[in-house]
Amino acid sequence: MSKQKFYGHGKLLLTGEYFVLDGAKSIALPTKLGQQMSVVHRPSNDPKLLWKSFDNKNQCWFETKFELWHFECLEPEKKDNTEVQILQNILKQARLQNIHFLREGFDVYVETILEFPIKWGLGSSSTLVYNIAQWAYISPFELLSKTFKGSGYDIACAQSMGPISYQLQSRGPHWETLSFNPHFKDNLYFIYLNEKQNSRDGIKAYQDANIKNKDVIIKELNKITGNFLSCVDLQEFEQNIFAHENIISKTLGMQRVFDTNFSDYWGAVKSLGAWGGDFILATSCKSEKETKEYFTKRGYETIFTFKELILQNFQRLGCHIDGNSQEINNVDYAIQ
């Protein structure tokens, strides 16, 4: 019997939003919460894959069995289950990229454990894709493109140990670790909006919008992304939040979350990633108690400080990371 363990970090997209799909430079934040995956192999004369997924409360929310020749579900009543079909598609794509994947004469027992509720939108799909790609010895970016699509920033976050800049370039994904650790980080809060945003629907709506002057918009967003990294105080940071929100709002014809939900709030509020759900970033010059009371009184009880949620283990000394590789290699880090 052999056992393997894999892990992927969750993610939040601070800047760039939908335009990261078209080459905008973004700031992405890996989270301290992610997804674990363990794989156990046991010799068998009739090999099969037995899969169990557990939520953040250690409750099994998904369970199924596959044969290993075509990854057909061995439970007829579950064959039309959406989760079964999604997992089946990922496994089939992994086999196409590595023909030797799961060809041995073993029963395979897989368990995944999410460290956050699946509805939060912190990357239940991207961390799964990343973990399976590591297991199958294939590119997680290619596996993502053949399954969920997207820009791949979430895959970069899954394997990063701190904030990153991320950009799709002509030769593929490129990212670098950032020293994004503002001295006013205690004034930054992440709040869950009690609503899961479907990223695929948001991407489709963006792609169908037929946006004009996209290059000009991306240039403006890239400038603001640079400003996010050089802000010297909270007020300047807030000004850049409003500037970024105004561009996205005007371009996509969508109202800012500040206007729809928090028009009486004293700080700045920014959507993170796809607009309309998941998490927001809020700044506050008031105490943590006052800030949390504001949001809890409005029904938003999931509130994190920057230190509680954002992974910040390493500080960049200098690196260039090729997104076509499976893992980060030859990178010089220093522990903060």
Residue, then its C-alpha position, 0 to 999 in steps of 0.5 A: m500500500s502506498k499513500q500520496k498527499f497533495y495540497g492546493h491553496g485557495k485564491l482571491l483576485l484583487t485586480g484585473e477582474y475579467f480582463v485578466l483573460d485578455g492579458a491584463k496584469s493582475i494581483a492575485l492572493p493565495t489564501k491560507l485555506g485550500q484543499q487537501m487530497s490523499v491517494v492510497h493504492r492497494p493491489s487488486n485483481d479488479p482495479k477501481l477508483l473510489w472517491k470521497s469528498f469532505d467539506n470543511k466540517n468533515q462531512c462527506w458531501f460526495e462519493t462515487k466509484f469509477e472503473l479505470w478503463h474509461f472512468e465509467c461510473l460504477e453506480p448507475e443511479k449516479k451517472d447523470n450526477t453533475e459532480v460525477q460528470i465533472l470529475q469524470n471529465i477531469l480524469k479523462q482529460a488527465r488520461l489524455q495528457n498522460i496515457h499512463f495515468l491510473r493504468e496500474g493494477f491497484d484499487v485507488y482510494v481518493e479523499t479530498i478535504l475542503e478547508f472552506p465551504i464550497k459556496w465561498g468561491l475560494g477555488s474548490s474547482s481550481t484546487l481540485v484541478y491542481n491536485i489532480a494534475q500534480w497526481a497525474y504528472i501533467s500541466p495543471f494549466e492545460l488540464l484547466s483549459k480543457t475542463f473549466k477554462g479561465s485565465g489560470y490565475d487560480i492555478a498559479c495561486a494554488q501552488s504559490m506561497g504568497p501574493i502574486s502578479y499574474q498575466l497571460q502572455s503570448r507564450g502562456p501564463h506568467w507570474e511572479t511572487l510579490s511583496f504585497n504586505p501593506h503597512f495598512k493591512d490591518n485596515l483591510y477586510f474580506i467579506y463573503l456576500n452570502e452568494k456564490q458567483n458562477s465564474r463560467d457564467g461571468i466569463k461568458a457574459y464578459q466575452d459576449a459583451n463585445i467590449k471596444n477599446k479593450d487594449v486601452i482599458i487594459k492599459e488603464l487597469n495595469k496602471i492601477t494595479g501598479n498603483f496598488l503595489s506602491c500605495v503609501d497610505l490607506q487613502e491612496f489605496e482607497q482612491n485606486i479601489f474606486a478608480h478600478e471599480n469605476i472602470i469595470s462598472k462603466t465598461l461592463g454596464m454593471q453597478r458597483v457593489f458599493d452602490t448596490n449594498f454599501s452606499d452608507y459605508w465609510g470606506a472603500v469596497k471592491s469586488l474580487g474576481a467575478w462581480g455579483g457574489d463571493f468575496i469583497l474587499a473593504t477598507s476601514c479607518k475604524s476599529e475592527k469591532e466597529t467594522k465587523e458590526y457594520f457588516t454583521k448588522r447587514g447579514y454578512e457574518t463571514i468576515f476575515t482580516f488580511k492576516e487571517l485569510i491571506l497567505q504571506n509566507f514568503q517574500r520575493l527576492g527575484c524570480h521569473i516563473d514559467g506558467n507552462s511548467q508544473e511547479i515553481n522551480n529555481v526560485d529564491y525565497a526568504i521567509q518573512 
